[in-house]
Amino acid sequence: MTEVRQPAHRLFDGVFLAPDPRNPNKRIIATVNLTPGRSIYGETLIPEHFEDRKVELRSWDPFRSKLSASILNGLKTFPFSSASRCLYLGASTGTTVSHISDTVGASGKVFAVEVAPRVARELLENVVKYRKNVIPIVEDAKHPEKYGTVYGDIGAVYCDIAQPDQTEIATKNCNEFLGSGGFLFLVVKASSIDALKPKNEVFSEQVRILRQAGFEVLERIDLEPYDRNHAMLVATRKPG
């Protein structure tokens, strides 16, 4: 009997749980490829039919992307929808940036901040060159007033910078750019903040800092087994 292939299942706008081509019994996270035929970091490209149209999905590796790991660990909030705008702090070479680029689509924007010139060059060559919705900003996230090229209503600030004051840097950027009703996605690396404290104590401290800064923390997701000593905090600014 021929095995029937299970179709992809939509999780969020532009994000799917799809059969793994290498293992039909396994399901993987994937996004609709904005640049069909082109991969960014060696990810699998998967042809798929969805709602009577052909699309190409890109597998989204949770061991290389903390946002993908968050989805697999139960993330409920996902504001990176079609035509939305995201300010991304700590873009690195663009793995997660490229998947957010997929989900916001050609009408959206990802403002990608990366301080290291060598890393930023890789971002430019591998991602920005082929994705017109990614705007590179080679600046220190500690100084959002220097960006200059961020515009429009920013619906989400995504922060993945391994600094002791990462939470303060994130809130400073939110105060500068985050629109009303927008979301902060803060990746907390416990060992970068305090290597001697238990990770959950560090995570709780960052929640407290966010609350003191006027944010309501909606989700706290431990990223094990994909990333040790990491958590994703999802917050929104309290009204008033």
C-alpha positions as protocol buffer text, in pm:
chain_id: "A"
residue {
  index: 1
  type: MET
  ca { x: 0 y: 0 z: 0 }
}
residue {
  index: 2
  type: THR
  ca { x: 134 y: 344 z: -95 }
}
residue {
  index: 3
  type: GLU
  ca { x: 185 y: 570 z: 204 }
}
residue {
  index: 4
  type: VAL
  ca { x: -29 y: 884 z: 188 }
}
residue {
  index: 5
  type: ARG
  ca { x: 178 y: 1196 z: 245 }
}
residue {
  index: 6
  type: GLN
  ca { x: 30 y: 1425 z: 509 }
}
residue {
  index: 7
  type: PRO
  ca { x: -12 y: 1788 z: 396 }
}
residue {
  index: 8
  type: ALA
  ca { x: 152 y: 2082 z: 570 }
}
residue {
  index: 9
  type: HIS
  ca { x: -40 y: 2228 z: 862 }
}
residue {
  index: 10
  type: ARG
  ca { x: -54 y: 2605 z: 910 }
}
residue {
  index: 11
  type: LEU
  ca { x: 65 y: 2726 z: 1253 }
}
residue {
  index: 12
  type: PHE
  ca { x: 89 y: 3101 z: 1198 }
}
residue {
  index: 13
  type: ASP
  ca { x: 77 y: 3339 z: 903 }
}
residue {
  index: 14
  type: GLY
  ca { x: 342 y: 3195 z: 668 }
}
residue {
  index: 15
  type: VAL
  ca { x: 457 y: 2927 z: 916 }
}
residue {
  index: 16
  type: PHE
  ca { x: 379 y: 2558 z: 871 }
}
residue {
  index: 17
  type: LEU
  ca { x: 433 y: 2221 z: 1031 }
}
residue {
  index: 18
  type: ALA
  ca { x: 537 y: 2012 z: 731 }
}
residue {
  index: 19
  type: PRO
  ca { x: 646 y: 1652 z: 666 }
}
residue {
  index: 20
  type: ASP
  ca { x: 1022 y: 1612 z: 665 }
}
residue {
  index: 21
  type: PRO
  ca { x: 1123 y: 1495 z: 313 }
}
residue {
  index: 22
  type: ARG
  ca { x: 1400 y: 1286 z: 469 }
}
residue {
  index: 23
  type: ASN
  ca { x: 1170 y: 1122 z: 725 }
}
residue {
  index: 24
  type: PRO
  ca { x: 796 y: 1112 z: 646 }
}
residue {
  index: 25
  type: ASN
  ca { x: 718 y: 1020 z: 1007 }
}
residue {
  index: 26
  type: LYS
  ca { x: 872 y: 1345 z: 1131 }
}
residue {
  index: 27
  type: ARG
  ca { x: 722 y: 1696 z: 1110 }
}
residue {
  index: 28
  type: ILE
  ca { x: 934 y: 2009 z: 1086 }
}
residue {
  index: 29
  type: ILE
  ca { x: 876 y: 2383 z: 1110 }
}
residue {
  index: 30
  type: ALA
  ca { x: 895 y: 2567 z: 777 }
}
residue {
  index: 31
  type: THR
  ca { x: 819 y: 2907 z: 622 }
}
residue {
  index: 32
  type: VAL
  ca { x: 702 y: 2996 z: 272 }
}
residue {
  index: 33
  type: ASN
  ca { x: 1016 y: 3084 z: 77 }
}
residue {
  index: 34
  type: LEU
  ca { x: 1014 y: 3447 z: -41 }
}
residue {
  index: 35
  type: THR
  ca { x: 1294 y: 3360 z: -288 }
}
residue {
  index: 36
  type: PRO
  ca { x: 1197 y: 3021 z: -438 }
}
residue {
  index: 37
  type: GLY
  ca { x: 1489 y: 2800 z: -534 }
}
residue {
  index: 38
  type: ARG
  ca { x: 1733 y: 2973 z: -301 }
}
residue {
  index: 39
  type: SER
  ca { x: 1832 y: 2855 z: 47 }
}
residue {
  index: 40
  type: ILE
  ca { x: 2022 y: 3066 z: 300 }
}
residue {
  index: 41
  type: TYR
  ca { x: 2205 y: 2825 z: 530 }
}
residue {
  index: 42
  type: GLY
  ca { x: 2165 y: 2485 z: 365 }
}
residue {
  index: 43
  type: GLU
  ca { x: 1806 y: 2433 z: 480 }
}
residue {
  index: 44
  type: THR
  ca { x: 1579 y: 2192 z: 293 }
}
residue {
  index: 45
  type: LEU
  ca { x: 1345 y: 2335 z: 28 }
}
residue {
  index: 46
  type: ILE
  ca { x: 1008 y: 2158 z: 16 }
}
residue {
  index: 47
  type: PRO
  ca { x: 752 y: 2189 z: -267 }
}
residue {
  index: 48
  type: GLU
  ca { x: 402 y: 2201 z: -124 }
}
residue {
  index: 49
  type: HIS
  ca { x: 40 y: 2259 z: -226 }
}
residue {
  index: 50
  type: PHE
  ca { x: -163 y: 2473 z: 9 }
}
residue {
  index: 51
  type: GLU
  ca { x: -511 y: 2611 z: -54 }
}
residue {
  index: 52
  type: ASP
  ca { x: -491 y: 2520 z: -425 }
}
residue {
  index: 53
  type: ARG
  ca { x: -162 y: 2698 z: -484 }
}
residue {
  index: 54
  type: LYS
  ca { x: 195 y: 2580 z: -519 }
}
residue {
  index: 55
  type: VAL
  ca { x: 443 y: 2711 z: -266 }
}
residue {
  index: 56
  type: GLU
  ca { x: 800 y: 2630 z: -167 }
}
residue {
  index: 57
  type: LEU
  ca { x: 869 y: 2587 z: 202 }
}
residue {
  index: 58
  type: ARG
  ca { x: 1205 y: 2637 z: 375 }
}
residue {
  index: 59
  type: SER
  ca { x: 1278 y: 2412 z: 673 }
}
residue {
  index: 60
  type: TRP
  ca { x: 1341 y: 2619 z: 986 }
}
residue {
  index: 61
  type: ASP
  ca { x: 1607 y: 2460 z: 1206 }
}
residue {
  index: 62
  type: PRO
  ca { x: 1525 y: 2504 z: 1580 }
}
residue {
  index: 63
  type: PHE
  ca { x: 1889 y: 2437 z: 1668 }
}
residue {
  index: 64
  type: ARG
  ca { x: 1990 y: 2743 z: 1464 }
}
residue {
  index: 65
  type: SER
  ca { x: 1695 y: 2972 z: 1533 }
}
residue {
  index: 66
  type: LYS
  ca { x: 1557 y: 3052 z: 1876 }
}
residue {
  index: 67
  type: LEU
  ca { x: 1228 y: 3168 z: 1726 }
}
residue {
  index: 68
  type: SER
  ca { x: 1180 y: 2828 z: 1563 }
}
residue {
  index: 69
  type: ALA
  ca { x: 1271 y: 2661 z: 1894 }
}
residue {
  index: 70
  type: SER
  ca { x: 1013 y: 2882 z: 2068 }
}
residue {
  index: 71
  type: ILE
  ca { x: 743 y: 2770 z: 1824 }
}
residue {
  index: 72
  type: LEU
  ca { x: 822 y: 2403 z: 1887 }
}
residue {
  index: 73
  type: ASN
  ca { x: 814 y: 2471 z: 2263 }
}
residue {
  index: 74
  type: GLY
  ca { x: 464 y: 2618 z: 2252 }
}
residue {
  index: 75
  type: LEU
  ca { x: 487 y: 2983 z: 2143 }
}
residue {
  index: 76
  type: LYS
  ca { x: 139 y: 3136 z: 2113 }
}
residue {
  index: 77
  type: THR
  ca { x: 220 y: 3493 z: 2003 }
}
residue {
  index: 78
  type: PHE
  ca { x: 342 y: 3552 z: 1648 }
}
residue {
  index: 79
  type: PRO
  ca { x: 315 y: 3912 z: 1521 }
}
residue {
  index: 80
  type: PHE
  ca { x: 549 y: 3863 z: 1222 }
}
residue {
  index: 81
  type: SER
  ca { x: 261 y: 3849 z: 977 }
}
residue {
  index: 82
  type: SER
  ca { x: 227 y: 3963 z: 616 }
}
residue {
  index: 83
  type: ALA
  ca { x: 308 y: 4334 z: 559 }
}
residue {
  index: 84
  type: SER
  ca { x: 423 y: 4387 z: 920 }
}
residue {
  index: 85
  type: ARG
  ca { x: 751 y: 4552 z: 1024 }
}
residue {
  index: 86
  type: CYS
  ca { x: 1009 y: 4412 z: 1264 }
}
residue {
  index: 87
  type: LEU
  ca { x: 1317 y: 4567 z: 1423 }
}
residue {
  index: 88
  type: TYR
  ca { x: 1566 y: 4285 z: 1474 }
}
residue {
  index: 89
  type: LEU
  ca { x: 1858 y: 4342 z: 1713 }
}
residue {
  index: 90
  type: GLY
  ca { x: 2153 y: 4106 z: 1675 }
}
residue {
  index: 91
  type: ALA
  ca { x: 2084 y: 3996 z: 1318 }
}
residue {
  index: 92
  type: SER
  ca { x: 2409 y: 3797 z: 1289 }
}
residue {
  index: 93
  type: THR
  ca { x: 2435 y: 3622 z: 949 }
}
residue {
  index: 94
  type: GLY
  ca { x: 2060 y: 3625 z: 900 }
}
residue {
  index: 95
  type: THR
  ca { x: 1921 y: 3278 z: 976 }
}
residue {
  index: 96
  type: THR
  ca { x: 1618 y: 3391 z: 1176 }
}
residue {
  index: 97
  type: VAL
  ca { x: 1604 y: 3723 z: 989 }
}
residue {
  index: 98
  type: SER
  ca { x: 1550 y: 3531 z: 665 }
}
residue {
  index: 99
  type: HIS
  ca { x: 1255 y: 3337 z: 807 }
}
residue {
  index: 100
  type: ILE
  ca { x: 1092 y: 3653 z: 942 }
}
residue {
  index: 101
  type: SER
  ca { x: 1155 y: 3800 z: 597 }
}
residue {
  index: 102
  type: ASP
  ca { x: 951 y: 3507 z: 460 }
}
residue {
  index: 103
  type: THR
  ca { x: 659 y: 3562 z: 696 }
}
residue {
  index: 104
  type: VAL
  ca { x: 632 y: 3942 z: 662 }
}
residue {
  index: 105
  type: GLY
  ca { x: 653 y: 3900 z: 285 }
}
residue {
  index: 106
  type: ALA
  ca { x: 739 y: 4147 z: 11 }
}
residue {
  index: 107
  type: SER
  ca { x: 510 y: 4411 z: 163 }
}
residue {
  index: 108
  type: GLY
  ca { x: 673 y: 4389 z: 506 }
}
residue {
  index: 109
  type: LYS
  ca { x: 1012 y: 4501 z: 636 }
}
residue {
  index: 110
  type: VAL
  ca { x: 1281 y: 4360 z: 864 }
}
residue {
  index: 111
  type: PHE
  ca { x: 1523 y: 4624 z: 994 }
}
residue {
  index: 112
  type: ALA
  ca { x: 1826 y: 4410 z: 1078 }
}
residue {
  index: 113
  type: VAL
  ca { x: 2076 y: 4559 z: 1326 }
}
residue {
  index: 114
  type: GLU
  ca { x: 2422 y: 4401 z: 1348 }
}
residue {
  index: 115
  type: VAL
  ca { x: 2724 y: 4567 z: 1507 }
}
residue {
  index: 116
  type: ALA
  ca { x: 3006 y: 4341 z: 1376 }
}
residue {
  index: 117
  type: PRO
  ca { x: 3116 y: 4450 z: 1025 }
}
residue {
  index: 118
  type: ARG
  ca { x: 3241 y: 4103 z: 921 }
}
residue {
  index: 119
  type: VAL
  ca { x: 2916 y: 3937 z: 1027 }
}
residue {
  index: 120
  type: ALA
  ca { x: 2717 y: 4218 z: 864 }
}
residue {
  index: 121
  type: ARG
  ca { x: 2897 y: 4149 z: 535 }
}
residue {
  index: 122
  type: GLU
  ca { x: 2772 y: 3789 z: 545 }
}
residue {
  index: 123
  type: LEU
  ca { x: 2422 y: 3918 z: 616 }
}
residue {
  index: 124
  type: LEU
  ca { x: 2448 y: 4146 z: 313 }
}
residue {
  index: 125
  type: GLU
  ca { x: 2583 y: 3876 z: 82 }
}
residue {
  index: 126
  type: ASN
  ca { x: 2358 y: 3589 z: 190 }
}
residue {
  index: 127
  type: VAL
  ca { x: 2030 y: 3762 z: 274 }
}
residue {
  index: 128
  type: VAL
  ca { x: 1999 y: 4132 z: 190 }
}
residue {
  index: 129
  type: LYS
  ca { x: 2127 y: 4084 z: -166 }
}
residue {
  index: 130
  type: TYR
  ca { x: 1829 y: 3862 z: -250 }
}
residue {
  index: 131
  type: ARG
  ca { x: 1563 y: 3994 z: -11 }
}
residue {
  index: 132
  type: LYS
  ca { x: 1456 y: 4353 z: -67 }
}
residue {
  index: 133
  type: ASN
  ca { x: 1244 y: 4353 z: 249 }
}
residue {
  index: 134
  type: VAL
  ca { x: 1553 y: 4326 z: 473 }
}
residue {
  index: 135
  type: ILE
  ca { x: 1710 y: 4663 z: 558 }
}
residue {
  index: 136
  type: PRO
  ca { x: 2060 y: 4627 z: 707 }
}
residue {
  index: 137
  type: ILE
  ca { x: 2174 y: 4860 z: 986 }
}
residue {
  index: 138
  type: VAL
  ca { x: 2541 y: 4828 z: 1089 }
}
residue {
  index: 139
  type: GLU
  ca { x: 2522 y: 4992 z: 1431 }
}
residue {
  index: 140
  type: ASP
  ca { x: 2544 y: 4914 z: 1801 }
}
residue {
  index: 141
  type: ALA
  ca { x: 2198 y: 4830 z: 1940 }
}
residue {
  index: 142
  type: LYS
  ca { x: 2291 y: 5032 z: 2249 }
}
residue {
  index: 143
  type: HIS
  ca { x: 2249 y: 5346 z: 2039 }
}
residue {
  index: 144
  type: PRO
  ca { x: 1913 y: 5324 z: 1855 }
}
residue {
  index: 145
  type: GLU
  ca { x: 1920 y: 5697 z: 1795 }
}
residue {
  index: 146
  type: LYS
  ca { x: 2194 y: 5634 z: 1536 }
}
residue {
  index: 147
  type: TYR
  ca { x: 1998 y: 5393 z: 1314 }
}
residue {
  index: 148
  type: GLY
  ca { x: 1846 y: 5650 z: 1080 }
}
residue {
  index: 149
  type: THR
  ca { x: 1677 y: 5404 z: 843 }
}
residue {
  index: 150
  type: VAL
  ca { x: 1394 y: 5265 z: 1060 }
}
residue {
  index: 151
  type: TYR
  ca { x: 1053 y: 5388 z: 946 }
}
residue {
  index: 152
  type: GLY
  ca { x: 685 y: 5296 z: 960 }
}
residue {
  index: 153
  type: ASP
  ca { x: 488 y: 5129 z: 1236 }
}
residue {
  index: 154
  type: ILE
  ca { x: 713 y: 4871 z: 1407 }
}
residue {
  index: 155
  type: GLY
  ca { x: 493 y: 4585 z: 1526 }
}
residue {
  index: 156
  type: ALA
  ca { x: 769 y: 4381 z: 1691 }
}
residue {
  index: 157
  type: VAL
  ca { x: 1117 y: 4427 z: 1832 }
}
residue {
  index: 158
  type: TYR
  ca { x: 1318 y: 4103 z: 1833 }
}
residue {
  index: 159
  type: CYS
  ca { x: 1631 y: 4111 z: 2048 }
}
residue {
  index: 160
  type: ASP
  ca { x: 1899 y: 3841 z: 2043 }
}
residue {
  index: 161
  type: ILE
  ca { x: 2215 y: 4001 z: 2175 }
}
residue {
  index: 162
  type: ALA
  ca { x: 2427 y: 3822 z: 2435 }
}
residue {
  index: 163
  type: GLN
  ca { x: 2506 y: 4118 z: 2661 }
}
residue {
  index: 164
  type: PRO
  ca { x: 2474 y: 4155 z: 3040 }
}
residue {
  index: 165
  type: ASP
  ca { x: 2242 y: 4453 z: 2986 }
}
residue {
  index: 166
  type: GLN
  ca { x: 2046 y: 4295 z: 2699 }
}
residue {
  index: 167
  type: THR
  ca { x: 1707 y: 4360 z: 2861 }
}
residue {
  index: 168
  type: GLU
  ca { x: 1782 y: 4730 z: 2910 }
}
residue {
  index: 169
  type: ILE
  ca { x: 1904 y: 4753 z: 2548 }
}
residue {
  index: 170
  type: ALA
  ca { x: 1581 y: 4591 z: 2430 }
}
residue {
  index: 171
  type: THR
  ca { x: 1356 y: 4827 z: 2625 }
}
residue {
  index: 172
  type: LYS
  ca { x: 1554 y: 5129 z: 2504 }
}
residue {
  index: 173
  type: ASN
  ca { x: 1492 y: 5023 z: 2144 }
}
residue {
  index: 174
  type: CYS
  ca { x: 1124 y: 4963 z: 2220 }
}
residue {
  index: 175
  type: ASN
  ca { x: 1092 y: 5312 z: 2368 }
}
residue {
  index: 176
  type: GLU
  ca { x: 1244 y: 5451 z: 2050 }
}
residue {
  index: 177
  type: PHE
  ca { x: 1057 y: 5251 z: 1787 }
}
residue {
  index: 178
  type: LEU
  ca { x: 790 y: 5006 z: 1906 }
}
residue {
  index: 179
  type: GLY
  ca { x: 441 y: 5102 z: 1797 }
}
residue {
  index: 180
  type: SER
  ca { x: 132 y: 5101 z: 2016 }
}
residue {
  index: 181
  type: GLY
  ca { x: 22 y: 4745 z: 2085 }
}
residue {
  index: 182
  type: GLY
  ca { x: 355 y: 4608 z: 1957 }
}
residue {
  index: 183
  type: PHE
  ca { x: 549 y: 4313 z: 2097 }
}
residue {
  index: 184
  type: LEU
  ca { x: 898 y: 4257 z: 2233 }
}
residue {
  index: 185
  type: PHE
  ca { x: 1061 y: 3919 z: 2174 }
}
residue {
  index: 186
  type: LEU
  ca { x: 1359 y: 3902 z: 2407 }
}
residue {
  index: 187
  type: VAL
  ca { x: 1603 y: 3612 z: 2388 }
}
residue {
  index: 188
  type: VAL
  ca { x: 1762 y: 3577 z: 2733 }
}
residue {
  index: 189
  type: LYS
  ca { x: 2097 y: 3402 z: 2755 }
}
residue {
  index: 190
  type: ALA
  ca { x: 2139 y: 3339 z: 3127 }
}
residue {
  index: 191
  type: SER
  ca { x: 2516 y: 3284 z: 3120 }
}
residue {
  index: 192
  type: SER
  ca { x: 2574 y: 3619 z: 2948 }
}
residue {
  index: 193
  type: ILE
  ca { x: 2393 y: 3799 z: 3231 }
}
residue {
  index: 194
  type: ASP
  ca { x: 2520 y: 3601 z: 3530 }
}
residue {
  index: 195
  type: ALA
  ca { x: 2704 y: 3273 z: 3481 }
}
residue {
  index: 196
  type: LEU
  ca { x: 2692 y: 3188 z: 3854 }
}
residue {
  index: 197
  type: LYS
  ca { x: 2316 y: 3205 z: 3909 }
}
residue {
  index: 198
  type: PRO
  ca { x: 2068 y: 2930 z: 3816 }
}
residue {
  index: 199
  type: LYS
  ca { x: 1912 y: 3006 z: 3479 }
}
residue {
  index: 200
  type: ASN
  ca { x: 1555 y: 3033 z: 3611 }
}
residue {
  index: 201
  type: GLU
  ca { x: 1664 y: 3295 z: 3861 }
}
residue {
  index: 202
  type: VAL
  ca { x: 1818 y: 3500 z: 3578 }
}
residue {
  index: 203
  type: PHE
  ca { x: 1505 y: 3458 z: 3366 }
}
residue {
  index: 204
  type: SER
  ca { x: 1289 y: 3579 z: 3655 }
}
residue {
  index: 205
  type: GLU
  ca { x: 1511 y: 3883 z: 3706 }
}
residue {
  index: 206
  type: GLN
  ca { x: 1466 y: 3983 z: 3342 }
}
residue {
  index: 207
  type: VAL
  ca { x: 1089 y: 3947 z: 3378 }
}
residue {
  index: 208
  type: ARG
  ca { x: 1106 y: 4182 z: 3676 }
}
residue {
  index: 209
  type: ILE
  ca { x: 1312 y: 4437 z: 3479 }
}
residue {
  index: 210
  type: LEU
  ca { x: 1058 y: 4430 z: 3196 }
}
residue {
  index: 211
  type: ARG
  ca { x: 768 y: 4482 z: 3437 }
}
residue {
  index: 212
  type: GLN
  ca { x: 946 y: 4773 z: 3602 }
}
residue {
  index: 213
  type: ALA
  ca { x: 992 y: 4924 z: 3254 }
}
residue {
  index: 214
  type: GLY
  ca { x: 618 y: 4909 z: 3196 }
}
residue {
  index: 215
  type: PHE
  ca { x: 588 y: 4584 z: 3003 }
}
residue {
  index: 216
  type: GLU
  ca { x: 347 y: 4298 z: 3053 }
}
residue {
  index: 217
  type: VAL
  ca { x: 519 y: 3962 z: 3005 }
}
residue {
  index: 218
  type: LEU
  ca { x: 287 y: 3733 z: 2808 }
}
residue {
  index: 219
  type: GLU
  ca { x: 507 y: 3427 z: 2761 }
}
residue {
  index: 220
  type: ARG
  ca { x: 822 y: 3278 z: 2911 }
}
residue {
  index: 221
  type: ILE
  ca { x: 953 y: 2982 z: 2714 }
}
residue {
  index: 222
  type: ASP
  ca { x: 1256 y: 2772 z: 2809 }
}
residue {
  index: 223
  type: LEU
  ca { x: 1440 y: 2680 z: 2487 }
}
residue {
  index: 224
  type: GLU
  ca { x: 1574 y: 2341 z: 2601 }
}
residue {
  index: 225
  type: PRO
  ca { x: 1659 y: 2105 z: 2433 }
}
residue {
  index: 226
  type: TYR
  ca { x: 1743 y: 2332 z: 2139 }
}
residue {
  index: 227
  type: ASP
  ca { x: 1941 y: 2595 z: 2332 }
}
residue {
  index: 228
  type: ARG
  ca { x: 2082 y: 2552 z: 2680 }
}
residue {
  index: 229
  type: ASN
  ca { x: 2043 y: 2834 z: 2932 }
}
residue {
  index: 230
  type: HIS
  ca { x: 1817 y: 3034 z: 2700 }
}
residue {
  index: 231
  type: ALA
  ca { x: 1459 y: 3155 z: 2732 }
}
residue {
  index: 232
  type: MET
  ca { x: 1228 y: 3355 z: 2507 }
}
residue {
  index: 233
  type: LEU
  ca { x: 1033 y: 3630 z: 2680 }
}
residue {
  index: 234
  type: VAL
  ca { x: 737 y: 3776 z: 2491 }
}
residue {
  index: 235
  type: ALA
  ca { x: 609 y: 4108 z: 2623 }
}
residue {
  index: 236
  type: THR
  ca { x: 394 y: 4403 z: 2530 }
}
residue {
  index: 237
  type: ARG
  ca { x: 390 y: 4752 z: 2673 }
}
residue {
  index: 238
  type: LYS
  ca { x: 115 y: 4814 z: 2926 }
}
residue {
  index: 239
  type: PRO
  ca { x: -132 y: 5083 z: 2818 }
}
residue {
  index: 240
  type: GLY
  ca { x: -127 y: 5419 z: 2994 }
}
